[in-house]
């Protein structure tokens, strides 16, 4: 009886898990299917799920109208650039807070996290004016700086949490063996925190890749990433749902593929130190 109850419980949890997963993923599936419809079928009521005239016309028009590759390159440069710069700043900061905490370390961490609650539109004007004066508008460097600043609190918090799980005695032993601060971080701390660092990198890549507010307000054409590429399919004449879905599919495909192949590393990093 106990074995049957356990099997039934596992089956119930499996069904619930799959149901929630499909519910969350349904918008992506619907966008993908809509991208293969004509504009008339895309707005048809009731909508058709699988039985419609499949076409690649929307993808051809998207490619002809926009330079998709240029937007991809901009997204890659901005996402990876901001992630790399963020790590260069966050790793030493998280190390100091985790292994050499001061009286107000927790207060500083809470203050950093509180900045994520600030509405972006509240600081748009000063940042825009600063970027204008330093010729950073519509540049990859400008967006790298912005993405780094807005995601830095999360990077520091995550790395701080992971570093706290590493015994300080190991770092003390490295110092006794003559390791400098740089070698301590690079050769001792970083290898032990690889799962946490990897999950932090993946999360920051996703956040930077999906950021739309700053990209739409600080770029025009030269440095426009894929979020601006999607927004270009909204016009005063209305939304072209099929073409918009094709553009969205092309925009989210790279990050979905990266996330799919990195899911084990991401889960491992997010649960780093959870089980002793």
N, C-alpha and C positions, 0 to 999 in steps of 0.2 A: 504493500500500500504506500509506504514511504517513497519507494522508487517511482511508482506511478505518479505520485503527487509532485515529485521533483521534476519528472519528465514533462508533466503538464505545465508546471511553472516555467520551465525553460522555454517551452513552446509558446506560452503566452507572452513572455518577455521578447522572444524573437519576433512574433507577429507585431507587437507594439513598436519594437525598434524599427522594423522595416516600414511600418505605416508612417511613423514620424519622419523617417529618412525620405520616403517618397513624397510626403507632404512638403518638406523643406525643399526638395530638389525639383518639385513640379514646375515652378516658374521657369527654371532653366530648360527643362524639357519642352515646355510650351513655347518658349522663345525660339528654341532650336527648330521645332516643327513649323512655327509661323514663318521662319526665314525661307522656307521652301514653298510658301503659298504665293498666290497672286495677291495684289492689294484688295481685290474684291473678296477673295476667300478669307483674307486675314481679318476682315471686319464683319464677316457673315454671322448672322444670328438665326438659329443656333450654330455655334462653331463646329467645324469638323475636326476630328482628332487625327485620324490616319487616312481616311478615305477622301483624298483631294488630289488635284493635279499637281504632282511634284514638279518643281522647276528650279533651275539655278539662275534664273534671270536676275534676282535680287543681288546675288553675289557678283555677277558680272557688272551690274550697274554701280554697286558699291566700289568695286575695283576701278572702274572707269572714272567715277566721280572724285575719288579721294586717293591719296597716296598712302595706302595702308601700311606699307613697309616703313615709311618715314615715321608714322605714328607709333609703330611697334618699337622702332629703334629709340625714339624719345622715351617711351614707357620703360624700356629696359635700362637706359642710361639713368633716368630719374630714380627708378625703384632701387636698382643695385647701387647707384651712387649714394643715395640717401641712407641706405642700409649700411654700407661700408663706413661712411662718415659717422653715422650714429654709433656704430660699434667702437670706433676709435675713441669716441668721447665717453661712451657709456661703460665700457669695460673697466677703465681705471676708476671711474666714479663709483661703480658698483663694488669694486674691490675695496676701495677706501671705506665705504659705508658698511660693508659686510665684515671686514677684518680689523678695521681701525675706527669703530664708531665713536662719534662724539656725543656730547650732551644733547644736541639738537638734531641728531641724524634722523630720527623718526619724524620730527617736525618738517625737516627739509623734504623727506620723501612724500609726506602728505601734501605739502605745498606743491611739489612737482606734479603730483597726480591731480590736484585741484585745478591746475591749468587746463587739463583736458575737458573740464566742465565749462570753460569759457566759450561762448558762441563765437565761431570764427568771424562772423560779420562784424563783431565788436572791435576787431583789430585790423579789419581789412583796409581802412583808409590810411592809417599810419604806415602799414607795411607796403601798400601800393605806392605811397609817396617816397618811401625810402628806396624801393626798387626803381622807381622812375629816376630819382636823382643819381643812383649808381649804375644806371643802364642795365638793370637786371630783368626788366620786363621782357617776357617772351624769350627767355633764355633757359637752357637746361640747367646751368649753374644756379640760377635763381630758384627754380623749382626744387633742386636738390637741397638747397639750404632750407627752404620752407618745409619740405617733407621731413628733413632731419629734425627740425625744431618741434614740429607738431607731434612726432612719434617718439621723441627722445624720452619723455617721462615713462612711457610704457616699456621701452627698451631697458632703461635703468631699473625700473621696478622688477621686471622679469629676471634680469641678470642678478640683481641683489637677492632675490628669492632663491635662485639656483646656487649662488655662491655661499649662502648661509648653510646649505646642506653639506658643504665640504669641510671636513675637520681642519681647524686652524693649525693643529699640530704638524700637519704635513707641510704647510708653508713655513712654519718655524724651523722644521728640519732642513728645508731647502736653504733658508737663510744661514743656518749654522754651517752648511756645506759651502757657503760663500756665494750663493746665487744673488745676483743683483735684483732690483725690483722688476726690471724689464724681463729678465730670464724667469723670475718667479711667476709672472703672469703668463708669459708665452709658453714656457716649457713645463710648468707644473699645474697652474690653475686652469688654463684653457683646455688642455687635453682631458682633464677630469670633468669639465663642465660642457663637453662637446654636445650631449643631448640637449641641454638647456640653451646653449648658444645657437644650435641649429634651429630649434623651435622658435627662438626669438627672431632669427633671421627670416624664417619663413613667414611668421606673422607680420613682420615689418614690411616684407615684400608685398604681401597681400594688401596691407593698409595703404601703402604708397601707390600700388597699381590701381586701386579702386578710388583713390581720392579724386573728387570732382570739383569741389568748391574752389580750391585754390588754382587748379589748372584752368578752370573756365574764366577766372578773374585776372589771372596773371599771365596768360598766354593768348596769342592770337593765331599764329600760323607756324612760325619757325619751330617752336619747342612744344607744340600741342601734342599731348599723349593720346592714348586710346579713349580716355574719358571724354576729351573734347571731340574726338572722332565720332563718338556715339551722339553727342549733343548736336552735331552739325546736321543731323537728320530730323531735327525739330525745326519747323519753319512757320512763318505767319499763316501760310496756307493750311496748316494742320500737320498732323503726324502721319507719316507713311509707315504704317505698322510693319509691313513685310520687309521693307528696306531697313527700317530701324532694328528689326529683329536680326537681320543678316549682319548688320554692323555690330550689334551687341554680341552675337555669337562669335564673330571674328575677334572681338575685343577680349572676351572672357576666356576664350579657348586656351591661350598660352598659360594663364595662371591656373586654370583648372587642371591642365596636364601636369604642371609642376606640383600642384597640391596633391594630385592623385598618386604620383610616384613618390612623394615625400611624406605620405600620411603616416607611415610607421614611425619615421623619425620625429614627426610632429607630435604624435601621441606619446612617444617615449619621452620627449622633452617636456611636454606639459604635465606628465606624471612623474617627472624626475624628483626623487626624494620622497615620494608619497608613501612608499612601502619600505619600512625599515627591516 
